[in-house]
């Protein structure tokens, strides 16, 4: 091959290379994220070892505090690794015609008790004549769960969570609106970046995974937010050509 010639790849090979590069980049970021909790665990275990090898009596309260710190960091590592695997395993979806209203309603039902305890009213404004879209039920449910979970966490003092489905000129849309704390411009710009999180104990992979799920469905996600007033997520799904003329269900 001429050194000036670039190798040509078919579409599948290009996809594999893209996925490899994505995972390689993510693995590097994961290694960076793991360093801090590992350092904390090692430091506390070293201090515990010194206490147990010392001739002086062990301060029980101090020892328990170190053990609890190690437990918290282990939990953080578990969350990081679990969310990393969810993100990395997302590949080709099993897309079939489905009802978006039913999908969203199932997720909201999962959070009914938690929302009630937090003083959050869940409002459903579903278009009953919404056409079917192509979706992978389990994967899309996981993506919507991340959005609802974040919305509820943004309203620690109660509020209102509104889920809206509607027709658009090119398909259907889902709006999720909360009356929570909102986000500043910097957070809104980086919220879909892997490992970016302003929450204690968060992995920073929940919303990036949701975006990946949305894009795998041929859809797009957008966010509007204002500090002190709340946040609105919008997902726009295309109506598949082979079912859009079949009438509304």
C-alpha positions as CSV (number, residue, x, y, z in Angstrom):
1,X,0.0,0.0,0.0
2,X,1.3,3.5,-0.9
3,X,2.2,5.3,2.3
4,X,0.0,8.2,1.2
5,X,-3.0,6.0,0.9
6,X,-5.4,5.6,3.8
7,X,-6.8,2.2,4.6
8,X,-10.5,1.8,3.7
9,X,-12.9,0.2,6.1
10,X,-16.5,-1.0,5.6
11,X,-19.3,0.4,7.8
12,X,-19.1,-2.4,10.3
13,X,-15.4,-2.1,10.8
14,X,-15.7,1.7,11.2
15,X,-18.4,1.1,13.9
16,X,-16.2,-1.4,15.7
17,X,-13.2,1.0,15.7
18,X,-15.4,3.8,16.9
19,X,-16.8,1.6,19.8
20,X,-13.2,0.5,20.7
21,X,-12.0,4.1,20.8
22,X,-15.0,5.2,22.9
23,X,-14.4,2.4,25.4
24,X,-10.7,3.0,25.5
25,X,-11.3,6.7,26.3
26,X,-13.9,5.8,28.9
27,X,-11.6,3.3,30.5
28,X,-8.9,5.9,30.9
29,X,-11.4,8.2,32.6
30,X,-12.6,5.4,34.8
31,X,-9.0,4.7,35.9
32,X,-8.7,8.3,36.9
33,X,-12.0,8.2,38.8
34,X,-11.0,5.1,40.7
35,X,-7.7,6.6,42.0
36,X,-9.3,8.8,44.6
37,X,-11.5,6.2,46.4
38,X,-8.6,3.7,46.3
39,X,-6.3,6.3,47.9
40,X,-8.8,7.0,50.7
41,X,-9.2,3.2,51.3
42,X,-5.5,2.6,51.4
43,X,-4.9,5.5,53.8
44,X,-7.6,4.4,56.2
45,X,-6.5,0.8,56.1
46,X,-2.9,1.9,56.9
47,X,-4.1,4.0,59.8
48,X,-6.2,1.0,61.1
49,X,-3.1,-1.3,60.8
50,X,-1.1,1.2,62.9
51,X,-3.8,1.3,65.5
52,X,-4.0,-2.5,65.8
53,X,-0.2,-2.9,65.9
54,X,0.2,-0.2,68.5
55,X,0.7,-1.0,72.2
56,X,-1.8,1.7,73.2
57,X,-5.5,0.8,73.5
58,X,-7.5,1.1,70.3
59,X,-9.9,4.1,70.2
60,X,-13.1,2.3,69.2
61,X,-14.9,5.3,67.8
62,X,-11.9,6.3,65.7
63,X,-11.6,2.8,64.3
64,X,-15.3,2.6,63.5
65,X,-15.1,5.9,61.7
66,X,-12.2,4.6,59.5
67,X,-14.1,1.4,58.7
68,X,-17.2,3.4,57.7
69,X,-15.1,5.6,55.4
70,X,-13.7,2.5,53.7
71,X,-17.2,1.1,53.3
72,X,-18.4,4.3,51.7
73,X,-15.5,4.3,49.3
74,X,-16.1,0.6,48.4
75,X,-19.8,1.5,47.6
76,X,-18.6,4.3,45.4
77,X,-16.3,2.0,43.5
78,X,-19.2,-0.4,43.1
79,X,-21.4,2.3,41.6
80,X,-18.7,3.5,39.3
81,X,-18.0,0.0,37.9
82,X,-21.7,-1.0,37.6
83,X,-22.5,2.2,35.7
84,X,-19.4,1.8,33.5
85,X,-20.6,-1.7,32.5
86,X,-24.1,-0.5,31.7
87,X,-22.6,2.2,29.5
88,X,-20.0,0.0,27.8
89,X,-22.5,-2.9,27.1
90,X,-25.0,-0.7,25.2
91,X,-24.8,-1.9,21.7
92,X,-27.2,-2.7,18.9
93,X,-30.8,-2.6,20.2
94,X,-33.8,-4.9,19.6
95,X,-36.1,-2.2,18.2
96,X,-39.7,-3.1,17.9
97,X,-43.0,-1.0,17.5
98,X,-44.0,0.1,21.0
99,X,-46.1,2.6,23.0
100,X,-44.1,5.4,24.4
101,X,-46.9,6.4,26.8
102,X,-46.9,3.0,28.4
103,X,-43.1,3.0,28.6
104,X,-43.0,6.3,30.5
105,X,-46.0,5.4,32.7
106,X,-44.2,2.2,33.9
107,X,-41.1,4.2,34.9
108,X,-43.2,6.9,36.7
109,X,-45.0,4.1,38.6
110,X,-41.6,2.9,39.9
111,X,-41.1,6.3,41.6
112,X,-44.6,6.9,42.9
113,X,-43.8,6.0,46.6
114,X,-40.5,7.9,46.6
115,X,-42.1,10.9,45.0
116,X,-45.0,10.9,47.5
117,X,-42.6,10.7,50.5
118,X,-40.7,13.7,49.1
119,X,-43.8,15.7,48.6
120,X,-43.6,15.6,44.8
121,X,-46.7,15.5,42.6
122,X,-46.4,13.5,39.4
123,X,-48.5,14.9,36.6
124,X,-49.1,12.9,33.4
125,X,-50.1,14.7,30.2
126,X,-50.0,12.0,27.6
127,X,-51.3,12.2,24.0
128,X,-53.7,9.2,23.9
129,X,-53.4,9.2,20.0
130,X,-49.6,9.0,20.0
131,X,-48.4,6.8,17.1
132,X,-46.1,3.8,17.8
133,X,-42.3,4.3,17.7
134,X,-39.5,1.8,17.4
135,X,-38.0,1.1,20.8
136,X,-36.1,-1.4,22.9
137,X,-38.3,-1.6,26.1
138,X,-35.7,-2.6,28.7
139,X,-33.0,-0.2,27.4
140,X,-35.3,2.8,27.0
141,X,-36.7,2.2,30.4
142,X,-33.3,2.4,31.9
143,X,-32.6,5.7,30.1
144,X,-35.9,7.2,31.3
145,X,-35.3,6.0,34.9
146,X,-32.1,8.0,34.9
147,X,-34.0,11.2,33.9
148,X,-36.8,10.7,36.5
149,X,-34.3,9.8,39.2
150,X,-32.3,13.0,38.6
151,X,-35.5,15.1,38.5
152,X,-36.7,13.8,41.8
153,X,-33.3,14.3,43.4
154,X,-33.4,17.9,42.2
155,X,-36.6,18.5,44.3
156,X,-35.6,17.7,47.9
157,X,-38.2,20.1,49.3
158,X,-41.0,18.8,47.1
159,X,-42.4,20.1,43.9
160,X,-44.0,18.9,40.7
161,X,-42.8,16.5,38.0
162,X,-44.7,16.7,34.7
163,X,-44.4,14.1,31.9
164,X,-45.7,15.2,28.5
165,X,-46.0,13.3,25.3
166,X,-46.9,15.0,22.1
167,X,-46.8,14.9,18.3
168,X,-44.1,16.7,16.3
169,X,-43.8,17.3,12.6
170,X,-41.3,14.4,12.3
171,X,-42.4,12.1,15.1
172,X,-43.2,12.2,18.8
173,X,-41.7,14.0,21.7
174,X,-41.4,13.4,25.5
175,X,-41.0,16.3,27.9
176,X,-40.0,15.8,31.5
177,X,-40.3,19.0,33.5
178,X,-39.4,19.4,37.2
179,X,-39.7,22.4,39.5
180,X,-36.4,21.7,41.2
181,X,-33.1,23.5,41.8
182,X,-32.2,23.8,38.2
183,X,-28.7,24.0,36.7
184,X,-26.2,26.7,35.9
185,X,-24.9,27.0,32.3
186,X,-21.7,25.1,33.0
187,X,-23.5,22.1,34.5
188,X,-26.0,22.1,31.6
189,X,-23.2,22.1,29.1
190,X,-21.3,19.2,30.6
191,X,-24.1,17.1,32.1
192,X,-23.8,14.5,29.3
193,X,-20.0,14.2,29.6
194,X,-18.8,10.9,31.1
195,X,-17.9,11.1,34.8
196,X,-19.1,14.7,35.1
197,X,-21.2,14.9,38.3
198,X,-22.0,17.6,40.9
199,X,-23.7,15.1,43.2
200,X,-22.0,13.3,46.1
201,X,-21.6,9.6,45.3
202,X,-22.7,10.0,41.7
203,X,-20.8,8.1,39.0
204,X,-21.3,10.7,36.4
205,X,-22.5,8.1,33.9
206,X,-26.3,8.2,34.4
207,X,-27.1,11.0,32.0
208,X,-24.3,10.0,29.4
209,X,-25.9,6.6,29.4
210,X,-29.3,8.1,28.8
211,X,-28.0,10.1,25.9
212,X,-26.4,7.0,24.4
213,X,-29.7,5.1,24.8
214,X,-31.6,8.0,23.1
215,X,-29.2,8.2,20.2
216,X,-29.3,4.5,19.7
217,X,-33.1,4.9,19.2
218,X,-32.4,7.4,16.4
219,X,-33.7,10.2,18.7
220,X,-32.2,13.3,20.2
221,X,-32.2,14.7,23.7
222,X,-32.2,18.4,24.7
223,X,-32.2,20.2,28.1
224,X,-33.3,23.6,29.2
225,X,-32.7,24.7,32.8
226,X,-32.7,27.7,35.0
227,X,-31.3,27.9,38.5
228,X,-34.1,28.0,41.1
229,X,-36.8,27.3,38.6
230,X,-36.3,23.8,37.3
231,X,-35.3,21.7,34.4
232,X,-36.9,20.5,31.2
233,X,-35.6,17.5,29.3
234,X,-37.0,16.8,25.8
235,X,-36.5,13.6,23.8
236,X,-37.7,13.6,20.2
237,X,-38.2,10.3,18.5
238,X,-38.7,9.8,14.8
239,X,-41.8,8.0,13.5
240,X,-40.6,5.0,11.5
241,X,-41.6,5.3,7.8
242,X,-42.9,1.7,7.8
243,X,-45.4,2.3,10.6
244,X,-46.1,6.1,10.4
245,X,-48.8,5.5,7.7
246,X,-50.5,2.7,9.6
247,X,-52.6,5.2,11.6
248,X,-52.6,6.0,15.2
249,X,-53.0,3.4,17.9
